[in-house]
Amino acid sequence: MQLFFLENLEGAFHKLSQDESVHCIRVLRKREGDLIRITDGQGLLAEGRITKADPTACEFEVLSRQNAPGDNHTIHIGISPTKQMERIEWFVEKATEIGVHEISFLKCKNSERSNLKMDRLYKKMTSASKQSLRVSFPLLNEMTSFQSFLSGISADEKFIAHMDGSTPPYLHHAASRGKKYAVVIGPEGDFCSTELLAAREAGYVQVSLGQNRLRTETAGIVACQMLAHLNLD
């Protein structure tokens, strides 16, 4: 099954974007009359029939629509971007495939990057969503300060991944099933003492992601996987 993306699926007749049209007609060799599946990234899945197999603007008619059931939990990862853009792109791609619902990029004291190419990250997220057949795409938030994230987040259970020589519980042991989770992952230089104190005061519980020290992007993936696995049926 192939999944295509179009932001607005209201009405009966539509055109895919140029990139989607090229993939549909030239790569997959779809023809007029073939059926395709399209999502708006907001939980709507539509079935359509190609009415014009144009590789620059593939036209189709919507035959049916259905809303996909939502998850009984949400995973929000707040993460300090890595110095290399490729590594944070890899995190976005893999976290999307695993099942993250929201990603916020945090400006911490020890952060190595202060700006992001959000258009590139959005493309990675969209591509990963289609590849993994997700009809509800994750939300990507612009860079924000660590303190702003702490004060603005809404979650049932809040965690901070931090190694300090103590033995906190593993994330999947500390979390409960079916909740709204927020997990913060620090930069490679770790959180500073002020940030750790602010997180504790905001109700964040310290957790472990394993015995080994992880790269920032790896820690984000592990946290996402732990929570996704916890909520498997």
C-alpha positions in Angstrom: 0.0 0.0 0.0 1.2 3.5 -0.9 0.0 6.6 0.9 0.0 10.1 -0.6 -0.4 13.4 1.2 -2.6 16.4 0.5 -3.4 19.0 3.1 -7.0 19.7 2.0 -9.2 16.8 1.0 -12.5 18.6 1.1 -14.6 18.3 -2.0 -14.5 15.6 -4.7 -11.8 16.5 -7.2 -8.1 17.3 -6.3 -4.6 17.4 -7.6 -1.5 16.0 -6.0 1.5 18.2 -5.6 4.2 18.0 -8.2 6.5 15.9 -6.0 3.6 13.5 -5.1 2.5 13.4 -8.7 6.0 12.4 -9.9 6.2 9.6 -7.3 2.7 8.4 -8.2 2.9 8.5 -12.0 6.6 8.2 -12.9 7.9 6.1 -10.0 4.9 3.9 -9.2 3.6 4.0 -12.8 0.0 4.6 -11.7 -2.4 5.1 -14.6 -5.8 6.7 -15.1 -8.5 4.7 -13.3 -6.1 3.3 -10.7 -7.0 3.6 -7.0 -4.8 5.5 -4.6 -5.0 6.3 -0.9 -4.5 9.8 0.4 -4.3 11.4 3.8 -4.5 15.0 5.0 -2.1 14.2 7.9 -4.9 15.1 10.4 -6.3 11.6 10.7 -8.4 11.5 7.5 -7.8 8.6 5.1 -9.4 8.9 1.6 -9.6 6.5 -1.3 -9.4 8.1 -4.7 -9.4 7.2 -8.4 -6.9 8.8 -10.8 -8.8 10.8 -13.4 -5.7 12.3 -15.1 -2.3 10.6 -14.9 -0.2 13.8 -15.2 3.3 13.5 -13.6 3.3 17.2 -12.8 -0.3 17.4 -11.4 -2.0 14.1 -11.0 -5.7 14.6 -10.7 -8.0 12.3 -8.8 -11.6 11.9 -7.5 -12.3 11.1 -3.9 -14.4 8.0 -3.6 -14.6 7.5 0.1 -13.3 9.0 3.4 -12.8 7.6 6.9 -11.3 9.0 10.1 -8.7 6.8 11.6 -9.1 6.0 15.3 -6.8 8.0 17.6 -4.2 6.6 20.0 -5.0 6.2 23.7 -1.8 8.0 24.5 0.4 10.8 23.3 4.2 11.1 23.3 5.8 14.5 23.3 9.5 14.7 23.1 11.3 17.9 24.0 14.9 17.6 22.7 17.9 19.9 22.3 19.0 19.8 18.6 22.4 18.3 17.8 25.1 20.3 16.2 24.9 18.3 13.0 21.6 18.8 11.3 21.7 15.3 9.8 21.4 13.7 13.3 18.3 15.6 14.4 16.8 14.9 11.0 17.4 11.2 11.6 15.7 11.5 15.0 12.6 13.2 13.5 12.4 10.5 10.8 12.8 7.5 13.2 10.6 8.9 16.0 7.9 9.5 13.4 8.1 5.9 12.3 7.9 4.7 15.9 4.9 6.8 16.8 5.8 10.1 18.4 2.9 12.6 18.4 4.7 15.9 19.0 8.3 17.1 19.0 9.6 20.4 20.5 13.2 21.6 20.0 14.7 23.1 23.1 17.2 25.9 23.5 19.2 24.9 26.6 22.3 26.5 28.1 24.6 23.9 26.6 22.8 23.5 23.2 25.1 23.4 20.2 22.5 24.7 17.7 20.3 27.8 18.0 18.4 27.6 14.7 16.8 24.9 12.6 15.8 24.4 9.0 12.2 23.5 9.8 11.2 23.0 6.2 13.8 20.1 5.9 12.5 18.6 9.2 8.9 18.9 8.0 9.8 17.0 4.8 11.5 14.3 6.7 8.5 13.9 9.0 6.1 13.9 6.1 8.1 11.3 4.2 8.4 9.1 7.3 4.7 9.4 8.1 3.8 8.2 4.6 6.3 5.4 4.6 5.0 4.1 7.9 1.3 4.6 6.8 0.5 7.2 9.5 -2.6 9.2 8.7 -2.1 11.5 11.7 1.3 13.2 11.4 3.3 14.4 14.3 3.4 18.1 15.3 6.8 19.8 14.9 7.3 22.9 17.0 9.8 25.7 16.4 12.8 26.1 18.7 11.8 27.4 22.2 13.6 28.0 25.4 13.8 25.2 27.9 12.0 27.4 30.5 9.2 28.2 28.1 8.7 24.6 27.3 8.5 23.7 31.0 5.9 26.3 31.7 3.8 25.7 28.5 3.6 22.0 28.4 0.4 20.0 29.3 0.9 16.3 30.2 -0.3 13.7 32.6 3.2 12.4 33.2 6.4 14.4 32.7 10.0 12.9 32.7 13.5 14.2 32.3 16.2 11.8 31.1 19.3 12.6 33.1 22.4 10.6 34.3 23.9 11.8 37.5 25.2 8.6 39.2 21.9 7.9 40.9 19.6 4.9 40.0 16.3 6.4 38.8 13.7 4.0 37.4 13.6 3.2 33.8 11.2 5.3 31.8 9.0 2.4 30.9 8.7 1.4 34.6 7.9 4.9 35.8 5.3 5.6 33.1 1.7 4.4 33.2 -0.2 3.2 30.1 -2.6 5.4 28.2 -1.3 8.8 29.3 -0.1 12.1 27.8 3.6 12.0 28.2 6.3 14.6 28.0 10.0 13.7 28.0 12.8 16.1 27.9 16.2 15.2 26.4 19.2 17.5 27.0 22.1 18.4 24.8 25.3 16.5 24.6 26.7 18.8 27.3 23.6 17.8 29.4 21.3 20.1 31.3 22.8 22.6 33.7 22.0 22.6 37.4 19.5 25.5 37.0 17.6 23.6 34.3 17.5 20.4 36.4 16.1 22.4 39.3 13.5 24.1 37.1 12.4 20.7 35.7 12.0 19.2 39.2 10.0 22.2 40.3 7.8 21.8 37.2 7.0 18.2 38.2 9.4 16.3 35.9 10.5 13.0 37.3 14.1 11.8 36.6 14.3 8.6 34.6 16.9 6.3 33.1 16.9 5.2 29.4 19.4 2.4 30.1 22.8 1.7 31.5 24.8 3.2 28.7 25.3 6.9 27.9 23.4 7.7 24.8 23.8 10.4 22.1 21.1 13.0 22.2 19.2 11.8 19.2 19.6 8.1 20.3 18.1 9.0 23.7 15.1 10.6 22.0 14.5 7.5 20.0 14.9 5.2 23.0 12.4 7.3 25.0 9.9 7.2 22.2 10.3 3.5 21.7 9.9 2.7 25.5 6.6 4.6 25.6 5.3 3.3 22.4 6.1 -0.3 23.4 4.4 0.3 26.8 1.2 1.2 25.0 1.1 -1.8 22.6 -2.2 -3.6 22.7 
